[in-house]
């Protein structure tokens, strides 16, 4: 990624997001521990075809794989739009900045 003037604020924003995620995750872990300590152990229910359902981990992986492909597609589209409109931007009409 190129070093741009917006890089520092982006890094700070991502760091703040990660810190808040860590805080929420820790709160969830504490909550789960508290609930487990006061909840009686229940036998697992055997539902028909339950073993055919995707696991939560797979659902998350599939959703993010799809989102990554969608974002890559959108990025390619946006880059192509920038190239297609280059002639309309001041200083770019001569093709000197094209790949």
N, C-alpha and C positions, 0 to 999 in steps of 0.2 A: 504494500500500500504506500502510495506516495506521501511524503511528509507535507502536509498542508497546514494553513493557519487554523483550520478547524479541528486538527487532530487532537490537540490538548483537551479542549472541552469535551470531545467525544470520549476520550480515555477517562476523564473524570466522571462523566455520566455513566459509562459502563462500570466503573469501579463502585459508584454509588448504588447502581442497580444490583451488582453482585453482593455488596454488603447487606442490602435490604433482603435479598434472597437468603443469605446465610442466617440472618436474624429470624426470618419467618420459618425457615427450615428447623432451626433450633427450637423455636416455640412449638412447632408441630411435634418434634421428638419428645419434648417435655409433656405435651398434652397426651400423646400416645402412651407414654409410660404411666401417666396418672390414670388414664382410662383403663389400661390393662391391670393396674394394681387393684382396682375396685370392681372390675367386671368379672363375674364368674365364668369359668371355662365352659364353653358350650361345645357340644359335639358338632362336627362339621356336617352340614346338610349335603346329602347326595342328590343333586338335581339331575334329571335326565339331560343328556347332551352337554352338561356343564363343562366336561373336559374338552369339548369341541370349540368353546369360546376362546378368543385370544386372551392372553395374559395382559395385565395392565402395562407391563414393561414393553410388550410388543406393540400395543396400541400407541404408546408414547413414541417409540422408535419409528413406527410407520407414519405417524402424523408429522414428525419432524423431518423425516426423509422426503415426504411430499412437499413440505414447506420449503425445504432446501432446493428441490427441483423447481418449484414455482418461482422462488426468488431468483434463481439462476436464469430462468427463462425471462423474467421481468427485467433483469439487468441487461441481458443480451438485447432485448427489445429497446430499452432506453438508450443503450450505446448505439444501436442502429439508427434510432431517431436522431441522435446528436450528429451522427455522420451524414444522414440524409439532409439535415437542415444546415450543414456547415456553410454552404454557399450564401445563406441568408445572414450570417453573422459577420459583423465588420472585421476585416482583416483575415477572414478564413476563406473567402471566395476564391482565392488564387490556387487553392489545393496544396499549398506549401506545408500545411500542418496535417494533412491526411496520411494514413498509413500506407 
